[in-house]
Amino acid sequence: MDDEDRVITVLGETNWQFQFEDQLPVPLNKPIFIKRHQWHRLIKGTGSLTLKITKNARTQTNKT
């Protein structure tokens, strides 16, 4: 689990798949948004996988 939201985008063609917890796998043919602390996994396909990962850091405000 990560502490920030992310968007993953595949660079090139692949048959690898992406799966959120308790959901069916989906092909990696469009950008996928992953919320912070959300369980997920990649399912290996044939060949190598190249991803672009864009992190969206959240700022925390401490109230006193």
N, C-alpha and C positions, 0 to 999 in steps of 0.2 A: 504494500500500500504506500502511496505517496501523499505528501502533504500539500499538493497543489493540483489544480485541474490541468488536463493536458488534451491536446488534439494530436492524433497520430495520422499521418498521411503516408501512403506507400509510394515509393519512388520506383516506377517500373511496373512490370506485370508479374503477378504471382498467383499461386493457388493456395497460399497460406490462408488461415482463417482466424477470426477473432471471436472470443466468447466472454461475455459478462457472466458473473455468477448466476446460476439458476436460469440461464437462457440458452437457446440453441446457438451454435456457432454461425457466424455470418462471414461472407467473403470480404476481403480487404480491398474493395474496389471503389471506396469513397472515404473521405476523412471521417474519423470516429472521435467523438468527444468522450473523455473519461473524467468523471467527477472525482475529486480528491477522496481518498479512502475507499474507493469502489474496487471490489475484487474483480479481476479479469485475467485472461490468459491468451496466449497465442497458440494456435494449433499448427504444427509444422507441416509444410507442404514440401514439394520437391524444389530443389535449388535453394539459392540464398535469398534473404529478405533484406531490403534496404528501406528504412523508415525515416521520416522527418518527424521529430517530436517537438511540439511547441508547448512550452510550459506557461501557464497563466497563474502567477503567484497571487495569492490572496493576502490582503493586508488585514492585520488584526487590530482592533481598537480595544484598548483596555479602559474600562469605565471604573472610576473610583468614587 
